[in-house]
Amino acid sequence: MVRIPVSDQMNDIELKSYLPLLGKEIVIATSGSLSVYRVPDLVRDLRREGANVRVAMSPDSAKLVSPELMKWASGNDVATGITGNVEHISLLEGGNKTLLIVPATYNTIGKMASGITDSVTTALFSHAIGNGNPVIAVPVMHLSMFTNPVMTRNMEFLREIGVRFVNPVELQGKAKIPANDSVIDETIRSFAGVQAGKKVLVITGNGYSEIDPVRVITNRSSGETGYWLSRALYRMGNHVTVLGNVPRELPQQIKISEAFSVKEYFDGIKFLLKEAYDMVVVPAAIPDFTVEKSSKKLSSSTKQEIQLVPQAKLLEAIRKLHRGVIVPFRLTSKDDRDHLEHFRDIGAEAVVANHYDTGTTPFGSGRGRYLFVSLGSEEEIIAETKEESCSKIASLLAGLVS
Ligand SMILES: Cc1cc2nc3c(=O)[nH]c(=O)nc-3n(C[C@H](O)[C@H](O)[C@H](O)COP(=O)(O)O)c2cc1C
């Protein structure tokens, strides 16, 4: 495990095994919303991803949460104003640093859009936007403020000049600070430097076929691969939509159209593929068999026979509706070969193969082992976590649509 040394042992952070933000510098600038109480936790999570984080606080936010707490969370000194150290310039000096304005108040966003620099937060913004640093803002305020025409105009203008927004979550009439994962993925994406990403559909999860009103047949696919693959593709700068089911909530920037039954998957592709996608990636485990469903709950006192009838192939249905790149996943025996040949009818550009008989389970979040097969090349991917293996797969997928 890679560790970043910190001078104060109290600040020691247990890093993840895969560090997408290793070596990256982030400056967090806060403003005076009560949700600033969530920032120390965000700082710690960003550090767990490998980042070095520095914090600057507007005077109003420093009244709500102590700068000492931010110092503990970041392991760095905190700026609460501009001194002879010219913090609004020096904090962003040296290399590619992302400025993360979180929470961003109505007041701070208005000042950012109007060229006012009366706090260290707004002054940092004025330097960052002129200096070419990526800027992410996370607005948090009552909905009446968030949706009013002044705010809409200010956000539109700021978007035009390159500011990325992570939208607040609407709860009890207020726009609340979103989950850390959404902010983390936007931050990783800000370092990718991609101007125009590709439009990608990830179809994932385990479908089921109904046996009777209460029972189903399904499989052990967990949806972890689709979950991490869609996040990895988003982090690289793509626009990602997911069809299927995932084991936990995705960052809000990734749209999900939920599907569980075989019918929902087929309906889902018919609906989603009315739009053109550059690539469809399919780590889903849709049941290969359907069952004649009993309208009554089957009795458990008598022996029951179930007929497994081969199911229409989702990939064939996708190919009829989609002209772009298709990449299926293939869970197969380690002795199987000819992966591309197996999908010749649908013209797959690449296949991601994994095996059920190598001694480690292909399901769940743990160690991943895949073979990425495209025309004329094969690459083995082995990683300790699905997050890391999916990040490598996403890089190889990018090569198919670049
Ligand atoms: C307890 C408290 C909570 C506040 N919460 C918010 C908020 O969530 N969003 C917002 O836009 N303003 C909020 N305000 C108002 C801002 O703090 C006020 O507009 C201030 O001038 C912002 O200054 P700054 O943007 O320089 O930090 C709050 C004020 C107080 C006292």
The ligand as an SDF file (V2000), in Angstrom:
LIG
                    3D

 31 33  0  0  0  0  0  0  0  0999 V2000
  -26.2630   29.6700    9.7820 C   0  0  0  0  0  0  0  0  0  0  0  0
  -26.1870   30.1880    8.3690 C   0  0  0  0  0  0  0  0  0  0  0  0
  -26.4050   29.3180    7.3150 C   0  0  0  0  0  0  0  0  0  0  0  0
  -26.3540   29.7610    6.0050 C   0  0  0  0  0  0  0  0  0  0  0  0
  -26.5390   28.8670    4.9790 N   0  0  0  0  0  0  0  0  0  0  0  0
  -26.4580   29.2920    3.7030 C   0  0  0  0  0  0  0  0  0  0  0  0
  -26.5660   28.3600    2.6260 C   0  0  0  0  0  0  0  0  0  0  0  0
  -26.7170   27.1520    2.8200 O   0  0  0  0  0  0  0  0  0  0  0  0
  -26.4570   28.8420    1.3800 N   0  0  0  0  0  0  0  0  0  0  0  0
  -26.2560   30.1570    1.1020 C   0  0  0  0  0  0  0  0  0  0  0  0
  -26.1700   30.5040   -0.0760 O   0  0  0  0  0  0  0  0  0  0  0  0
  -26.1420   31.0710    2.0970 N   0  0  0  0  0  0  0  0  0  0  0  0
  -26.2340   30.6630    3.3900 C   0  0  0  0  0  0  0  0  0  0  0  0
  -26.1090   31.5680    4.4180 N   0  0  0  0  0  0  0  0  0  0  0  0
  -25.8900   32.9880    4.0970 C   0  0  0  0  0  0  0  0  0  0  0  0
  -24.4390   33.2600    3.7840 C   0  0  0  0  0  0  0  0  0  0  0  0
  -23.6200   32.8620    4.8620 O   0  0  0  0  0  0  0  0  0  0  0  0
  -24.2440   34.7720    3.5190 C   0  0  0  0  0  0  0  0  0  0  0  0
  -24.8320   35.0690    2.2660 O   0  0  0  0  0  0  0  0  0  0  0  0
  -22.7860   35.1680    3.5170 C   0  0  0  0  0  0  0  0  0  0  0  0
  -22.6960   36.5230    3.1440 O   0  0  0  0  0  0  0  0  0  0  0  0
  -21.9560   34.3060    2.5890 C   0  0  0  0  0  0  0  0  0  0  0  0
  -20.6370   34.7850    2.5150 O   0  0  0  0  0  0  0  0  0  0  0  0
  -19.5300   33.9560    1.7170 P   0  0  0  0  0  0  0  0  0  0  0  0
  -20.1850   33.5010    0.4730 O   0  0  0  0  0  0  0  0  0  0  0  0
  -18.4410   34.9270    1.4870 O   0  0  0  0  0  0  0  0  0  0  0  0
  -19.1040   32.8550    2.6130 O   0  0  0  0  0  0  0  0  0  0  0  0
  -26.1290   31.1340    5.7420 C   0  0  0  0  0  0  0  0  0  0  0  0
  -25.8910   32.0000    6.8080 C   0  0  0  0  0  0  0  0  0  0  0  0
  -25.9220   31.5450    8.1160 C   0  0  0  0  0  0  0  0  0  0  0  0
  -25.6470   32.5070    9.2470 C   0  0  0  0  0  0  0  0  0  0  0  0
  1  2  1  0
  2  3  1  0
  2 30  2  0
  3  4  2  0
  4  5  1  0
  4 28  1  0
  5  6  2  0
  6  7  1  0
  6 13  1  0
  7  8  2  0
  7  9  1  0
  9 10  1  0
 10 11  2  0
 10 12  1  0
 12 13  2  0
 13 14  1  0
 14 15  1  0
 14 28  1  0
 15 16  1  0
 16 17  1  0
 16 18  1  0
 18 19  1  0
 18 20  1  0
 20 21  1  0
 20 22  1  0
 22 23  1  0
 23 24  1  0
 24 25  2  0
 24 26  1  0
 24 27  1  0
 28 29  2  0
 29 30  1  0
 30 31  1  0
M  END
$$$$
